[in-house]
Amino acid sequence: EGLSLSLGVGEEEVVEDLDTYRAHMPVPCTWCPLPFRKPKAAAATSTTADTAAAKQKIRYCPPPLSSASMVPMALENQRYLCVFGGVAETAPVNDVWLYDLENKRWRAVQEGREDDSDDKSPQSLQRKKLRAQQGYSAVFPQSRCGHCAVVASPKEMVVFGGANICDATYFNDLWTFDLELHDWKQLRPKKGTPPTPRWQCTGSMIEDRLFVYAGEGQNYALYDDIHIYSCASQEWLKLRTAFPAPPADRKSVGVGKECRSRWSPY
């Protein structure tokens, strides 16, 4: 006889083997902090005052952040966690930090803005060449928090929306960050109307389409709409939903699988 597995209210399925049963079971896991290594201190070649000032500027990891985004990315065989934006202390930032999962090190790719104009290394020169060829420039997103970030490909992150809570500015712009080039490109749709500016919305990437759901806009307006951005046709579409539908909300969670999506508030 097979195992009886409950899949929800009023639903039951007979599972014929243990492998299928285990696939439906919650994955056991424990939370633990990820360690990171600080780089070794360089030999002292400056005055005590210069050294003290330099220590105040150098960070070996991101500051405490709220409403930031973090997505997994990969370049060849290297795996990273990419952190963007968020509120540091009392103001939003537009910093980009990478955590190297293998070497356990943080690296600031864009802390304020990476300035590699004086870097003549082969890697930097190649990166600049690729930036010019692929249409990247010196523009980058404004400081923000509460945006949604998704992975379009292992080395490409897409960011939509967010807000600057200091001056109550809400965004509905669309950006892509390239892990190889360490640079941003603003996506400018050719068709359709983008979602109303908002923050704390949910984003899910399904195939080559970005689904944006809900969020909060000006004057605390809550949304329950769903918008789709097609990377192939470079256009926004508004999805018509059937009733009943989830209530207008913010800070929801979205999971995309094949051609289906599910959202639920947390």
C-alpha positions as CSV (number, residue, x, y, z in Angstrom):
1,E,0.0,0.0,0.0
2,G,1.2,3.5,-0.7
3,L,1.6,6.4,1.7
4,S,-1.2,8.8,2.1
5,L,0.0,12.4,1.7
6,S,-2.2,15.4,2.5
7,L,-1.8,18.2,-0.1
8,G,-4.3,20.7,1.3
9,V,-7.8,21.0,2.5
10,G,-9.9,18.3,1.0
11,E,-7.0,17.0,-1.1
12,E,-5.3,13.7,-0.7
13,E,-2.9,11.8,-2.9
14,V,-1.6,8.3,-2.6
15,V,2.2,8.3,-2.9
16,E,3.6,5.1,-4.3
17,D,7.2,5.4,-3.1
18,L,9.2,7.0,-0.4
19,D,11.2,9.3,-2.8
20,T,8.0,11.0,-3.9
21,Y,7.0,11.3,-0.2
22,R,10.2,12.9,0.8
23,A,10.0,15.3,-2.2
24,H,6.8,16.7,-0.6
25,M,8.2,16.9,2.9
26,P,9.6,20.2,4.3
27,V,13.3,20.5,3.9
28,P,15.0,20.3,7.3
29,C,17.4,23.2,7.8
30,T,19.0,25.4,10.5
31,W,19.8,29.1,10.4
32,C,23.5,30.1,10.9
33,P,25.4,33.2,10.2
34,L,27.7,33.2,7.1
35,P,31.3,33.9,8.2
36,F,33.5,36.3,6.2
37,R,37.2,37.0,6.2
38,K,38.7,40.4,6.5
39,P,41.6,41.2,4.2
40,K,45.0,41.4,5.9
41,A,46.0,44.9,6.9
42,A,48.5,46.6,4.5
43,A,51.9,47.8,5.7
44,A,51.7,51.3,7.3
45,T,53.1,53.9,4.8
46,S,51.2,56.9,6.0
47,T,50.8,59.1,9.0
48,T,48.7,58.2,12.0
49,A,46.1,60.8,11.1
50,D,45.8,59.4,7.5
51,T,45.5,55.9,8.8
52,A,42.8,56.8,11.2
53,A,40.8,58.6,8.5
54,A,41.3,55.7,6.1
55,K,39.9,53.2,8.7
56,Q,36.7,55.3,9.0
57,K,36.1,55.0,5.2
58,I,37.0,51.3,4.7
59,R,34.2,48.8,5.2
60,Y,34.8,45.0,5.0
61,C,31.1,44.2,4.8
62,P,27.8,46.0,4.2
63,P,26.4,48.2,7.0
64,P,23.2,47.1,8.8
65,L,20.5,47.5,6.2
66,S,16.7,47.3,6.1
67,S,14.5,46.9,3.0
68,A,17.5,45.9,0.9
69,S,17.4,43.1,-1.7
70,M,19.6,40.0,-2.0
71,V,19.7,37.6,-4.9
72,P,22.0,34.7,-5.8
73,M,24.2,35.2,-8.8
74,A,27.0,33.3,-10.6
75,L,29.9,34.0,-13.0
76,E,31.5,30.9,-14.4
77,N,32.2,28.7,-11.4
78,Q,32.0,31.5,-8.8
79,R,28.8,31.9,-6.8
80,Y,27.8,35.1,-5.1
81,L,25.1,36.8,-3.1
82,C,24.4,40.3,-4.4
83,V,23.0,42.9,-2.0
84,F,21.6,46.1,-3.4
85,G,20.1,49.3,-1.8
86,G,18.3,49.4,1.4
87,V,18.3,51.9,4.3
88,A,21.6,52.4,6.2
89,E,21.1,54.2,9.5
90,T,18.5,56.8,8.4
91,A,18.9,57.1,4.6
92,P,18.6,54.8,1.6
93,V,21.7,53.9,-0.4
94,N,22.5,52.5,-3.8
95,D,25.5,50.4,-2.8
96,V,26.1,47.0,-4.4
97,W,27.9,44.3,-2.4
98,L,28.9,40.8,-3.4
99,Y,29.4,38.0,-1.0
100,D,31.7,35.3,-2.4
101,L,30.3,32.0,-1.1
102,E,33.5,30.1,-1.8
103,N,36.1,32.5,-0.4
104,K,33.7,33.9,2.3
105,R,34.5,37.5,1.5
106,W,32.5,40.6,1.0
107,R,33.4,43.1,-1.8
108,A,31.9,46.5,-2.5
109,V,31.3,46.6,-6.2
110,Q,29.5,50.0,-6.0
111,E,29.7,51.8,-2.6
112,G,28.4,55.1,-3.7
113,R,30.0,54.5,-7.1
114,E,32.9,52.4,-8.1
115,D,35.6,54.6,-9.6
116,D,38.1,52.5,-11.7
117,S,39.2,55.3,-14.0
118,D,42.8,55.0,-12.8
119,D,42.7,51.2,-12.9
120,K,44.8,50.0,-15.8
121,S,44.7,46.3,-15.0
122,P,43.8,44.0,-17.9
123,Q,40.5,43.0,-16.2
124,S,39.5,46.6,-15.8
125,L,40.3,47.5,-19.4
126,Q,38.4,44.5,-20.7
127,R,35.4,45.5,-18.5
128,K,35.4,49.0,-19.8
129,K,35.5,47.7,-23.4
130,L,32.6,45.4,-22.8
131,R,30.6,48.2,-21.1
132,A,31.0,50.4,-24.2
133,Q,30.1,47.5,-26.6
134,Q,27.0,46.5,-24.7
135,G,25.5,50.0,-24.2
136,Y,26.4,50.5,-20.5
137,S,27.2,53.9,-19.3
138,A,28.0,55.8,-16.1
139,V,24.4,56.0,-15.0
140,F,23.1,53.9,-12.1
141,P,20.0,53.7,-10.0
142,Q,19.2,56.4,-7.4
143,S,19.4,55.4,-3.7
144,R,16.3,53.4,-2.8
145,C,14.8,50.8,-0.6
146,G,11.8,48.4,-0.8
147,H,12.5,47.7,-4.4
148,C,12.1,44.2,-6.0
149,A,15.2,42.4,-7.4
150,V,15.1,39.2,-9.4
151,V,17.7,37.1,-11.4
152,A,17.2,37.2,-15.2
153,S,20.2,35.0,-15.8
154,P,23.0,33.8,-13.5
155,K,25.0,37.0,-14.1
156,E,22.2,39.5,-14.5
157,M,20.0,41.1,-11.9
158,V,16.9,43.1,-12.7
159,V,15.6,45.8,-10.3
160,F,12.3,47.5,-10.3
161,G,10.7,50.3,-8.3
162,G,11.4,51.2,-4.7
163,A,11.4,54.5,-2.8
164,N,13.5,57.1,-1.2
165,I,11.8,57.4,2.1
166,C,13.6,60.6,3.0
167,D,11.8,62.7,0.4
168,A,8.8,60.4,-0.3
169,T,9.9,59.7,-3.9
170,Y,8.6,56.5,-5.5
171,F,10.1,54.8,-8.5
172,N,8.8,52.7,-11.4
173,D,12.1,52.5,-13.3
174,L,13.7,49.3,-14.5
175,W,17.4,48.5,-14.2
176,T,19.7,45.6,-15.0
177,F,23.0,44.9,-13.2
178,D,25.7,42.8,-15.0
179,L,27.9,40.8,-12.6
180,E,30.7,40.5,-15.2
181,L,30.8,44.2,-16.2
182,H,30.0,45.5,-12.7
183,D,27.7,48.1,-14.2
184,W,24.1,49.1,-14.6
185,K,21.9,49.7,-17.6
186,Q,18.5,51.3,-17.5
187,L,15.8,49.4,-19.4
188,R,13.5,51.7,-21.4
189,P,10.4,49.8,-22.5
190,K,9.3,50.4,-26.1
191,K,5.6,49.6,-25.5
192,G,3.1,49.6,-22.8
193,T,2.6,51.6,-19.6
194,P,4.8,50.8,-16.6
195,P,3.2,50.2,-13.1
196,T,2.4,53.1,-10.9
197,P,5.5,54.2,-8.9
198,R,5.7,52.0,-5.8
199,W,7.8,50.3,-3.2
200,Q,7.5,47.1,-1.2
201,C,6.2,45.3,-4.3
202,T,6.8,41.7,-5.2
203,G,8.8,40.5,-8.3
204,S,9.1,37.1,-9.8
205,M,11.0,36.1,-13.0
206,I,9.3,33.4,-15.1
207,E,11.2,32.6,-18.3
208,D,11.9,36.0,-19.8
209,R,9.1,37.8,-18.1
210,L,9.1,39.9,-14.9
211,F,5.9,39.8,-12.9
212,V,5.4,42.7,-10.5
213,Y,2.6,42.4,-8.0
214,A,1.0,44.8,-5.4
215,G,3.0,47.4,-3.4
216,E,2.5,50.8,-1.9
217,G,2.6,54.2,-3.6
218,Q,2.0,57.8,-2.9
219,N,-0.3,58.7,0.0
220,Y,-0.1,55.1,1.3
221,A,-2.1,53.8,-1.6
222,L,-2.0,50.0,-1.7
223,Y,-2.2,48.1,-5.0
224,D,-3.4,44.7,-6.0
225,D,-2.5,44.8,-9.7
226,I,-0.2,42.5,-11.6
227,H,2.1,43.9,-14.4
228,I,4.3,41.9,-16.7
229,Y,7.5,43.1,-18.4
230,S,8.6,41.1,-21.4
231,C,12.4,41.2,-21.8
232,A,12.0,39.8,-25.4
233,S,9.5,42.4,-26.7
234,Q,10.6,45.1,-24.2
235,E,7.0,46.0,-23.2
236,W,4.8,46.3,-20.2
237,L,1.5,44.4,-20.0
238,K,-1.1,44.6,-17.3
239,L,-2.6,41.2,-16.4
240,R,-6.3,41.0,-16.0
241,T,-7.1,38.8,-13.0
242,A,-10.2,36.9,-12.2
243,F,-12.1,37.2,-8.9
244,P,-11.6,36.3,-6.1
245,A,-8.2,38.0,-5.9
246,P,-5.9,38.7,-3.0
247,P,-6.5,42.1,-1.2
248,A,-4.3,45.0,-1.9
249,D,-1.1,44.6,0.1
250,R,2.6,45.2,0.4
251,K,5.6,43.1,1.5
252,S,4.2,40.0,-0.1
253,V,6.2,37.0,-1.3
254,G,6.3,35.7,-4.9
255,V,7.5,32.4,-6.2
256,G,7.7,31.5,-9.9
257,K,7.6,28.0,-11.2
258,E,7.4,27.1,-14.9
259,C,4.4,29.1,-16.1
260,R,2.7,29.6,-12.8
261,S,3.1,32.1,-10.0
262,R,1.8,32.3,-6.5
263,W,1.8,35.3,-4.1
264,S,1.0,35.4,-0.5
265,P,1.5,38.1,2.2
266,Y,3.8,37.4,5.1
